[in-house]
Each structure stands twice: as C-alpha cells, then as structure tokens.
Amino acid sequence: MGSLPHPHIVEDCQGILQLYSDGSISRSNINLRSFFNNNPPKDVAASSVLFKDCLYHKPHHLRLRLYKPKNPPSSLPVLLFLHGGGFCVGSCTWPNFHNFCLRLSSALRAVVVSPDYRLAPEHRLPAAIDDALAALDWVRTQATSENPEPWLGGGAVDFGRVFVVGDSSGGNIAHHLAVRFGLGFGDLEPVRVRGFVLMAPFFGGCARTKSEAEGPPEPLLNLEILDRFWRLSIPVGETADHPFANPFGPRSPNLEPVMLDPILAIVGGSEVLKDRVEDYARKLKEMGKKIEYVEFEGQHHGFFINEPYSDVANRVLQLLKNFMDMNSN
C-alpha cells in the first residue's frame, strides 16, 4: 500500500501565509524581515505618543493597540484605524502599521484605536467586518462604563468625534461599516462616527479595470496577489463580484437610498487599484453622497503607511486634519 502524497503548497502569499493541499495553513512573519529592514520604523513620534495593548474581544482573543499623545489637550477625537493585508495577513503590531499609528496620534492629536481582526482563509468575510464592529462597540463600552479603560475615561476623549480610517482591505471594511451604519444597523450611542477615510480601499470585480489590465506591477502588489487574496477571503465558491469585494456588483445593495456619512477616498496615481477607487468615488458622488476623492500622482500602494514621515504623507495627514475639522460639528 503506497504512502499518502506529501501535502504541497496551493496558495502562497509571499511566504507569510501558505495554504497546503490538505487544507492545513502555515503562517510566518519571517519573510517580513527583509521588507521591514528596507523600511525601518522611524519612531520620531514615539517620544510624544504612548501606546499599549488591550483585549477587546475575549471569545476570539482579539487585541487592539491604543495610542494617545503625551500631555494631550482635553477631549481628543478618536480614530479607529483598520490595517490592510488583503484580509489574509497583517496585524496592528506590524512595524509599518504601528509606526503609522504613532504618526496619526502625534500629528492629529488624537487617540488611535488599532484593532486586530480575524484573518482569512481560516476566517473568511464577513469575519473581519464583524470584528471591526466589535472594536467600535468596545469603544462604545468605554464611553458608558463606570470603570472604563483609563486612557478613554474621565473626559479624556470626545466620543462624539470618532472617525474610521482604513488602509487597503481596512478601507474595504470601512466602506462596509459606513453602509451598515447608513442603513441604521448598530446602536453606538453615545459614540458618533463623523466620517470614513478610505486609503486605497481594496475593492474587486470580475471585469478588469484599465489600471489592473494595463498598469505595470507595483513593488508590493500585482493581479496575481490580488486575485489570491480574493480567493482566500470571500465565501468559498464566490467570485470577485461578491458584495464583500465589489460595492457595485450585480448582488450588491443599492447605495442610493443609504444615508452615508462623509467619506474621504485617497489613492496613488500608479496603483493597480486606482481605477476602482476612482469609480467608487464617482458613482457615490453621482448619487449625491458627500465624498472627496484625492489622487496622488505617481504613488504606489501603501505610500502613506510605509513612509509616514515623507513629504507626501505629510500632505495625506493634512487632508485628514481638514476632513476631521470639516466634519466635527
């Protein structure tokens, strides 16, 4: 009787996540070292920002990282930052996301809440969306608790000025949160979400856009990787036109009657995802939604996350500040 064939890799996300033929999964951060060594954290903001980790979802053992400026003014706004990674990889502890949150908190004088969420393929969508909702509910709990997290209690933050900021797949999650709130699902009182910032949101679709079909591969993204992320994250047997991927797909909800809060959509002009983000903003604007679209010429995916102290990142932060100021009343 012959031996069983040795399991082989059927999906490989740059060595960080590997799915085998027998259904087993391997995760490793070892292949991230070369990337982070080339982009070392510049903790310029570390001297002015404190951070710590908190458990926000005990059943799923999910943690978040909380940031606050040292010697802050009273009543800081709250930013919920949702990291990227194609729904399959990433963590709030990764150096690039951590460094960016330090910069967000320092530059915008805000408390930043950066949650981990369950990853695919072990936990396919909508798990990540549900976890982001749970993180916001954790914030609501702090606002109503007699014994809140000390950094969020005693009038330290303004729960009426909460903004959701999502990068890549986190931007996709931010969109779905905006739709759920716009449809009236979820009571967050006294928390008031004032707006959503979608940084190169990870949207998909069966038909290729021009930037997907004709654009040159990016340093970190190409169509093969994007397609793999969708195969691993959407429900088994579905396509990239599933509503989780395509906000304007054949089965996606009609957004025209949805009361969406203000949205800021940001993308690099040389991103594979550029056309999808531009199309998203154009369609929402045609529906009369309050959305601002900003494109940064020549920039690739993650230009603000991976280089948070660059000149272009400074411009992104100014955009965020203006967006928050305009939507805080």
C-alpha positions as CSV (number, residue, x, y, z in Angstrom):
1,M,0.0,0.0,0.0
2,G,1.5,3.3,-1.1
3,S,2.1,6.2,1.2
4,L,-0.1,9.2,1.1
5,P,1.2,12.1,-1.1
6,H,3.0,14.8,0.8
7,P,1.0,17.9,1.2
8,H,2.1,20.6,-1.3
9,I,1.5,24.4,-1.4
10,V,-1.5,25.5,-3.3
11,E,-1.6,29.2,-2.3
12,D,1.4,31.2,-1.2
13,C,1.2,34.8,0.0
14,Q,4.8,35.8,-0.2
15,G,5.7,33.1,2.3
16,I,3.8,34.9,5.1
17,L,0.7,32.7,4.5
18,Q,0.8,29.3,2.8
19,L,-2.2,27.1,2.2
20,Y,-1.5,23.4,1.6
21,S,-3.3,20.8,-0.5
22,D,-4.6,19.0,2.7
23,G,-6.2,22.2,3.9
24,S,-3.5,23.0,6.5
25,I,-2.2,26.6,6.9
26,S,1.2,27.9,7.8
27,R,1.8,31.5,8.9
28,S,5.1,33.1,9.4
29,N,6.4,36.7,9.8
30,I,10.0,35.7,8.9
31,N,9.6,36.9,5.3
32,L,8.6,40.3,6.5
33,R,12.0,41.0,7.9
34,S,13.6,42.0,4.6
35,F,10.7,44.4,3.9
36,F,10.9,46.0,7.3
37,N,14.7,46.1,7.2
38,N,14.4,48.1,4.0
39,N,11.7,50.3,5.6
40,P,12.8,50.5,9.2
41,P,10.5,52.2,11.7
42,K,11.4,55.8,12.3
43,D,9.8,56.3,15.7
44,V,10.1,60.1,15.5
45,A,6.6,60.3,17.1
46,A,7.4,57.7,19.8
47,S,8.7,60.4,22.1
48,S,5.4,62.2,22.0
49,V,3.0,59.2,22.0
50,L,2.2,56.5,24.4
51,F,0.8,53.1,23.4
52,K,-0.5,49.9,25.0
53,D,-2.4,46.7,24.0
54,C,-5.9,45.8,25.3
55,L,-8.1,42.8,24.9
56,Y,-11.3,43.8,23.2
57,H,-12.9,40.5,22.2
58,K,-12.4,37.7,24.7
59,P,-14.1,34.9,22.7
60,H,-11.9,35.4,19.7
61,H,-8.8,36.5,21.7
62,L,-8.6,39.7,19.7
63,R,-6.5,42.6,20.9
64,L,-6.1,46.2,19.9
65,R,-3.4,48.7,20.2
66,L,-4.3,52.1,21.8
67,Y,-2.3,55.3,21.2
68,K,-2.5,58.7,22.8
69,P,-0.4,61.8,22.8
70,K,1.6,62.6,25.8
71,N,0.4,65.7,27.7
72,P,-2.7,65.9,25.5
73,P,-5.3,68.6,25.4
74,S,-8.7,67.5,26.8
75,S,-11.4,65.8,24.8
76,L,-9.3,64.3,22.0
77,P,-11.0,62.8,18.8
78,V,-10.9,59.1,18.3
79,L,-9.5,57.4,15.2
80,L,-10.3,53.7,14.6
81,F,-7.5,52.5,12.3
82,L,-8.1,49.3,10.3
83,H,-4.9,47.8,8.9
84,G,-4.5,46.3,5.4
85,G,-3.3,42.9,4.2
86,G,-5.8,41.6,1.8
87,F,-7.9,40.2,4.7
88,C,-5.3,37.4,4.9
89,V,-2.2,38.9,6.6
90,G,-1.4,41.8,8.8
91,S,-1.6,42.9,12.4
92,C,-1.7,46.1,14.4
93,T,1.7,45.1,15.8
94,W,3.4,45.1,12.4
95,P,6.1,47.9,12.3
96,N,4.6,49.8,9.4
97,F,1.1,49.9,10.8
98,H,2.4,50.7,14.3
99,N,4.7,53.5,13.0
100,F,1.8,55.0,11.0
101,C,-0.5,55.0,14.1
102,L,2.2,56.7,16.1
103,R,2.3,59.4,13.4
104,L,-1.5,59.6,13.3
105,S,-1.8,60.2,17.0
106,S,1.0,62.7,17.1
107,A,0.2,64.7,14.0
108,L,-3.6,64.8,14.5
109,R,-3.6,65.0,18.3
110,A,-6.0,62.0,18.5
111,V,-6.5,58.8,20.4
112,V,-5.9,56.0,17.9
113,V,-7.6,52.6,18.3
114,S,-5.9,50.0,16.1
115,P,-7.6,46.5,16.3
116,D,-6.5,43.2,15.0
117,Y,-9.3,41.2,13.3
118,R,-9.7,37.6,12.3
119,L,-7.9,36.7,9.1
120,A,-8.8,34.5,6.1
121,P,-8.8,31.8,5.0
122,E,-9.4,30.5,8.5
123,H,-12.0,33.2,9.0
124,R,-13.5,34.4,5.7
125,L,-15.5,37.5,5.3
126,P,-17.6,38.9,6.9
127,A,-15.5,37.9,10.0
128,A,-13.2,41.0,9.6
129,I,-16.1,43.3,9.2
130,D,-17.8,41.8,12.3
131,D,-14.6,42.3,14.3
132,A,-14.3,45.9,13.3
133,L,-17.8,46.4,14.5
134,A,-16.9,44.7,17.8
135,A,-13.9,47.1,18.1
136,L,-16.3,50.1,17.8
137,D,-18.6,48.5,20.3
138,W,-15.6,48.2,22.6
139,V,-15.2,52.0,22.3
140,R,-18.9,52.5,23.0
141,T,-18.5,50.3,26.1
142,Q,-15.7,52.6,27.4
143,A,-18.0,55.6,26.9
144,T,-20.7,54.1,29.0
145,S,-18.7,52.1,31.6
146,E,-18.3,53.1,35.2
147,N,-14.8,51.7,35.1
148,P,-13.5,52.5,31.5
149,E,-10.1,52.0,30.1
150,P,-8.2,54.8,31.9
151,W,-7.0,56.4,28.7
152,L,-10.6,56.8,27.4
153,G,-12.3,57.8,30.6
154,G,-12.7,60.9,32.6
155,G,-13.4,63.2,29.6
156,A,-10.1,62.4,28.0
157,V,-11.7,61.8,24.6
158,D,-14.7,63.1,22.7
159,F,-16.8,60.1,21.8
160,G,-18.9,62.4,19.6
161,R,-15.9,62.8,17.3
162,V,-15.0,59.3,16.0
163,F,-13.5,58.7,12.6
164,V,-12.8,55.4,10.9
165,V,-9.6,55.2,8.8
166,G,-9.0,52.1,6.8
167,D,-6.0,51.1,4.7
168,S,-6.4,48.7,1.7
169,S,-8.6,45.8,3.0
170,G,-9.2,48.1,6.0
171,G,-10.6,50.6,3.6
172,N,-12.9,48.0,2.3
173,I,-14.0,47.2,5.8
174,A,-14.6,50.9,6.5
175,H,-16.9,51.1,3.4
176,H,-19.0,48.2,4.8
177,L,-19.2,49.8,8.2
178,A,-20.4,53.1,6.5
179,V,-23.1,51.1,4.7
180,R,-24.2,49.3,7.8
181,F,-24.4,52.5,9.8
182,G,-26.2,54.2,6.9
183,L,-28.8,51.5,6.9
184,G,-29.4,52.0,10.6
185,F,-27.8,48.8,11.9
186,G,-26.0,49.1,15.2
187,D,-26.5,51.4,18.1
188,L,-23.3,53.1,19.1
189,E,-24.7,55.9,21.4
190,P,-23.0,57.9,22.8
191,V,-20.3,57.2,20.1
192,R,-20.8,59.3,17.0
193,V,-18.9,58.3,13.8
194,R,-18.4,61.5,11.9
195,G,-16.7,60.2,8.7
196,F,-14.7,57.5,7.0
197,V,-11.3,57.7,5.4
198,L,-10.7,55.0,2.8
199,M,-7.0,54.8,1.9
200,A,-6.7,52.8,-1.4
201,P,-9.6,50.6,-0.4
202,F,-9.3,47.0,-1.6
203,F,-12.2,46.5,-4.0
204,G,-12.6,43.9,-6.7
205,G,-14.7,42.7,-9.6
206,C,-14.7,40.1,-12.3
207,A,-14.1,42.6,-15.1
208,R,-10.6,44.1,-15.2
209,T,-10.2,47.8,-15.0
210,K,-7.7,49.6,-17.2
211,S,-5.3,50.2,-14.3
212,E,-5.5,46.4,-13.5
213,A,-5.2,45.2,-17.1
214,E,-2.6,47.7,-18.4
215,G,-0.8,49.2,-15.3
216,P,2.7,47.9,-14.5
217,P,3.0,45.7,-11.4
218,E,3.7,47.6,-8.2
219,P,6.5,46.8,-5.8
220,L,4.1,45.2,-3.4
221,L,1.0,44.4,-5.5
222,N,0.1,42.7,-8.7
223,L,-3.0,41.0,-10.1
224,E,-1.9,37.5,-9.1
225,I,-1.6,38.6,-5.4
226,L,-4.9,40.5,-5.5
227,D,-6.8,37.5,-7.1
228,R,-5.3,35.2,-4.5
229,F,-6.4,37.4,-1.6
230,W,-10.0,37.3,-3.0
231,R,-9.9,33.6,-3.5
232,L,-8.9,33.1,0.2
233,S,-11.1,35.8,1.8
234,I,-14.6,35.7,0.2
235,P,-17.0,32.8,0.8
236,V,-16.0,29.6,-0.9
237,G,-17.2,29.3,-4.5
238,E,-17.9,33.0,-4.9
239,T,-16.3,35.4,-7.3
240,A,-14.8,38.9,-7.0
241,D,-18.2,40.3,-7.9
242,H,-19.4,39.3,-4.4
243,P,-20.8,42.3,-2.4
244,F,-17.8,41.9,0.0
245,A,-15.5,42.7,-2.9
246,N,-17.5,44.8,-5.4
247,P,-19.6,47.6,-3.9
248,F,-21.4,48.0,-7.2
249,G,-21.6,44.3,-8.2
250,P,-24.8,42.6,-9.5
251,R,-25.8,41.5,-6.0
252,S,-24.5,44.5,-4.1
253,P,-27.0,46.7,-2.2
254,N,-28.3,49.8,-3.9
255,L,-26.4,52.6,-2.2
256,E,-28.6,55.5,-3.5
257,P,-31.0,55.4,-0.5
258,V,-28.3,54.7,2.1
259,M,-27.5,57.7,4.3
260,L,-23.7,57.5,4.2
261,D,-21.6,59.7,6.5
262,P,-18.9,61.8,4.8
263,I,-16.1,59.8,3.0
264,L,-12.6,60.7,2.0
265,A,-11.1,58.4,-0.6
266,I,-7.3,58.5,-1.2
267,V,-5.3,56.6,-3.8
268,G,-2.0,56.7,-5.5
269,G,-2.0,57.5,-9.2
270,S,0.2,54.5,-10.1
271,E,-1.8,51.9,-8.1
272,V,-3.3,48.8,-9.6
273,L,-6.4,49.7,-7.6
274,K,-6.6,53.3,-8.8
275,D,-9.5,52.9,-11.3
276,R,-11.7,51.0,-8.8
277,V,-11.3,53.7,-6.2
278,E,-11.9,56.5,-8.7
279,D,-15.0,54.7,-10.0
280,Y,-16.3,54.2,-6.4
281,A,-16.0,57.9,-5.6
282,R,-17.5,59.0,-8.9
283,K,-20.6,56.7,-8.5
284,L,-21.2,57.8,-5.0
285,K,-20.8,61.5,-5.9
286,E,-23.4,61.0,-8.8
287,M,-25.7,59.6,-6.1
288,G,-25.3,62.9,-4.2
289,K,-23.2,61.4,-1.4
290,K,-20.6,63.5,0.4
291,I,-17.4,62.1,-0.8
292,E,-14.0,63.6,-1.6
293,Y,-11.6,61.8,-4.0
294,V,-7.9,62.6,-3.9
295,E,-5.3,61.0,-6.1
296,F,-1.5,61.3,-5.5
297,E,0.3,61.3,-8.8
298,G,3.0,58.6,-9.3
299,Q,2.4,57.0,-5.9
300,H,2.1,53.2,-5.3
301,H,0.1,51.2,-2.8
302,G,0.9,51.9,0.8
303,F,2.8,55.2,0.2
304,F,1.3,56.7,3.3
305,I,1.5,53.7,5.5
306,N,5.1,52.6,4.7
307,E,6.6,56.1,4.6
308,P,4.6,58.0,7.2
309,Y,7.3,60.8,7.5
310,S,7.6,61.5,3.8
311,D,6.5,64.8,2.2
312,V,3.5,63.1,0.6
313,A,2.5,61.5,3.9
314,N,2.5,65.0,5.4
315,R,0.0,66.0,2.7
316,V,-2.1,63.0,3.5
317,L,-2.1,63.9,7.2
318,Q,-3.2,67.5,6.3
319,L,-6.1,66.1,4.2
320,L,-7.1,64.0,7.2
321,K,-7.0,67.0,9.5
322,N,-9.0,69.1,7.2
323,F,-11.6,66.3,6.8
324,M,-11.9,65.9,10.5
325,D,-12.2,69.6,11.1
326,M,-14.9,69.9,8.5
327,N,-17.0,67.1,9.9
328,S,-16.6,67.6,13.7
329,N,-19.6,69.8,14.2
